[in-house]
Amino acid sequence: MPKKIIELFSQSSPESTPPIWLMRQAGRYLPEYRATRETAGGFLNLCYNPELAEEVTLQPIRRYAFDASIVFADILLIPDALGQKVWFETGEGPRLEPIFNANNLSLDRVNEKLSPICQTLQRLSKSLPEATALIGFAGAPWTVASYMIAGRGTPDQQPARDLMASDSSGFLSIIDILVDATTDYLEQQVLAGAEILQIFESWASSLSGESFEKYCIDPVARIITGLRKRGINVPIILFPRATDYDLAVYAKQTGANGISLDQFCDLDKIVKKIPEDIVLQGNLSPDVLVEGGQNMLNKIDEIHDKMNGRRYIFNLGHGIVPQTPPEHVKQMVDHIRRNKEV
């Protein structure tokens, strides 16, 4: 059975009904996810347990029959694999022991440490419905480095920007090892069964101009080039959240096959500017999904109308939030599939 999302990247025209998946579709908005996470005894335990990670990855597929499933993992597993101490505080998010260079990081055990995620992918490649594509992912080096340097998420990534200014060689040493680790990790994900890759640049908005080009574009371009040289030819989607950088230039310079758009993007301009060989993804606001109802349905129709004539994947402008009613997700999926197949 053909997989709509994978076919989309080789087609010259769009589907009448766009394929659908959601960022963070396996997560806290689902009661079955919360129950499984409780069983795992912690977030990292859940990520590193192939059987339980497979289960939570499958949960939204069972409910909504999304066209793609993204493996359950986290962008901070790479720092953990490199030897940095990583943990998650309940209700507060990730914590790391801050670093200022790559001196104590090592690539030696990365593949071994991250092998459970590849085992999860191998399991999913057998257990997913035949028509459901399997997505692997990683965080972009700038975004991951900002956590590694600050020791947690920050509003403006100032600790990372301060290190960039005060010790550029130390900062670049972190970026460089992340490029190598991420390239290896994504290659292993594809060899384990991932059919599409997405790279999350969640903090793209905190850099601009030359800094964006040096620390957002160049590292991601190196990862994609490295993968292509290794014969990894699956589609690669990039998510440069909330950047004001020219996305057409970004797509060209990185070598992306698709661009995921946040909810703040001006779709009228984006559709006209980004070349048609780039698949677009997005960009319903997660807050609109929480609200549900007629306003949500109107926003869905508005996105579809603006994407008219373009190949696109329906998704959110950021990850689904925990307070989202599961019935709103069903309402969204039903509306897209029912109204667009007419």
N, C-alpha and C positions, 0 to 999 in steps of 0.2 A: 504493500500500500504506500502511495507517495506521501512524503512529509511536506506539508504546505510551506513551512518556513524555509526549509532547505531549497525547495524548488524555486522559491521567490528570488533567490540570489542569482539564479541562472536564467530567469525569464526576462522578456523585454517589456511585458505589460503586467499590470497589477491584477491581483485576484479580486473578484467582485466582493468576496467576504474576506477581510484581512485576517491573517492568522493572529492569535492572541496568546500572550503570556504576561505575567506580572512580575516585576521585581519584588523580591521578598514574598513570593506567593506561598512559600512554605514558612509559616511564622505564627506569631502570637495571636493573630486574629482568629485562628482556628482552635477550637477547644481540644481537638485530638492532638494538635501539635503541643499544646501546653501539657497535656497528659504524658506524652512521650518524652518531652524534655524533663519532666519530673522524674520519670523512670531512669533517665540517663544520669541524673545526679549532677548536672552542670552543663553549661553550654559547650565548653571545649570537649567534654566527654561525649556529648552528642555528635559533634563534628567528626571525632575520631573513631566512632563506632559505626562500621559500615552497615550493619543490620538496621540500627535505629536511624541512621542518616538516610538510608534507602527508604525507610518507612515514612519519614516526614517529607521527603521529596515527592513521594507518591500520593500523599494525602490530598493536595489540591487537584491533582490529576483525577483522582476518583470523584471528587465533588464536581469539578467544572469541565473536565475533558479539555484542558488547555492544549494548544497546539505544540507547546514546548514545555519541557521540564528542566529547571536549572538545578544542578546538584547542590545539596545542602552542604555549605561550608562557610568560610568567612575569609575576608581579605587579610586578616591578621594572622592566619596560620603560617604564612611565610616568615614573618619575624620570629615566631615560635620555633619554626624549623631551623632557622639560622642560629638559634641559641639565645635569643633575647627572651627574658622572662615575660610571659603574657598571661593575664588572667582576666576574668569577667566578674565585676561586682554586680550582684543582683539589683536591678532597678537603676543602675548607674552607667553600665556599659563597660567597655574595655579599659584595662589598665596595663601598662607596660613599664618596666624599669627603663627610664630615659637613657638614651645613648647620644654620643656626640661625634662618633666616627664608626667605621666598620671594624675596628681593631679586634673586637671580641666576637665577631660574627664569622660563621664558617659555612661553606657550601657542602661540606663533606657528608652531612647526614640529611640533607634536604629531601632527597628522593625517598630515603627510608622513612623519615618522619611523616612525610605526606602520602605515603603509600596507602593509608586507609581511605583517603579521598578517592584515589584511583580504584581501590576495591569497591567503593560505593558506586562509582561510574560503571564498573564492570557488571555489578549486580543490576543496575538500572537498565543497562543496554539489553538485558534479558527480560526484565520484569515490566518495563514500560509498554503501553499499547503500541502496536506496530506503526501507527500514524503519528506518534508523538516524538518530536525531535529532542535530543539530549544536549543541553548547553553546559559547558564548563566555563569557569571564570577565574579572574584574579583581580587584585587591585593594581592600579597604575603606580609606578615607583614614587612619584611625588606625593600622592595621597597616602600611601603606606608609610613613607618616610616621615610624614608630618606626625603620624601617631607614634612612631618609634622615637622621635626626638622629644616630643612633648610628654610622652607617657600616657596620653589619653587624647580624646577628641577635644579640639578647641574651636572657639567661634571663628577665629581668623587665621589659624595656623601660624601665629606669630613666633612661637619658639623655633619652628623650622626656618622661617624667613630670617630670624636673627642669626641662626647658625650659618645660613647661606651667606650672609653678609660678613660675619666675623671669622669664619673658617671655611672658605669655599672648598678646600681640598678635603676636609673632614666630611663636609656635606656630600660632596661628589662621590666619596668612597662608599657612602651608604646607597646612593642612587645606583652606582655601578654594580654593587653586589645584588641589589634588587633586580636590576635588568637581567643579570645572569640567572638568578634563582627563578624569576618569573618565567623566563623563556623555557627553562628546563621543566618547570611545573606544568605549564600549559601544553608543552609537547607530550608529557606523560599523560595528561588528561585526555588528549586526543587518542593516544595509543590505547587508552583504557576504554574508549567508546564515545567521548564527546564529539558531537557533529557540528557544533557551532561554538565559538568562544566569545565571551564578552569581557572587556577590560573596563573597570570602574575607575574613573577619575573624579571621585566624589568632591574633591576640594579644588577643582579647576578654577573656581571663581576667585581664589585668593592670589593668583598670579596673573600677570598681564604682560603684553609686549615681549621684550627680549627674554624676560624671566620665564614666561609661559613657553616660549619657543625652546628654550634651553632645558627646562626641567619637566615640562609636560609633553611637548611634541617629540623632542629628540629621544628620550628614553623609550617611549611607546613605539616610535618608528624603529628603534633598534630591536625591540622585542619582536615586532612583526617581521622585520627583515630576517632576523635569526630563525624564526619559525619557518618562513618560506624557504630559506636555504636548507633546512632540515627536511623538506618535503611535506610540511604541514600546510595543507591547502584548504582547510575548512574556512567558511566565512568568519570574519572577525568584526564584531560590533564594538564601537567605542562609546562611552558615556561620559562626555566632558561636562559635568553638571554645572549649570549657571555661569558658564564662561561667556564673556563678551567678545571672544576672539572669533574671527571669521571662520565659520564652520566648514565652508567649502575649501578654504586653504588648509584647515586642520585635517580634513579627510584626505586631501591629496598628499600632504606631507607625511602623514602617518602611514598611509597605505591601507586605511580602513575599507571594509566592504559595506559597513553600515554605521549609521550614527543614531544613537538614542538621544531623544530630545527631552529636556526638562519642561515643566509646565509653563515656564516663563518665556519660552521661545515664541517668536512671531512667525507662525506657520506660513503666512502669506509670503513673507520675505524668504524664509528658508526654502520653501518648495521651488521658488523661482531661481534661487541662487545655487543650491547644491546640485551637482550634476546628476542626471537620472540614473547613472550606473551605481549610485550609492543608495542602498535601501535605507529608508527612514523608519524610526521606531519611536513610539510615544503617543501622546504626551498628556494624558488626562491627569489632572491634579489629584493626588491622594485624598485631599480634603473634600473634593467633589464626590469621590467614591464613598467617603464616610457619610456625606449628606444623603446620597442616593436620590430617588424620586425623579420627577420630571426634569429638574435642572440638570441632573447627571445625564439623562437621556438626550437632552438638548446639546450638551457639551460633546457627547459622543458623536452625534450627528454632525456637529460643527467640525470636529476633527476629520471625520470621514469626507465631508464636502471639500475641505481645504486640501486634503490629500488626493483628491480626485485625479486620476491619471498617473499617480505615483505608486511605485511598489512600497508598501509600508506594512509594518507590524504594529498591531494595536497593543499598547502598553501604558503604564503610568509615567508621569514625569519624574518620579522618584519611587522609593520602595513603599509598598502598602503599609499602613500604620496599624498598630495593635487594636485601636478602637473601631476598626472597620467592621460593620456587621456583615457576616458571611452571606446573608441573603442579598445584600447590595451587589456583591460580586456576581452572584447568579443572575441578578437582574441585568447587570451590565453585559454579561456573556450572552444571555438569551436575546437581548436587544440587538446586539451586533450581528449575531448569526441569523436571527429571524428577519430583521429589516433589510439586511444587505444581500440576502439570497434571492430576494424578489426580482 
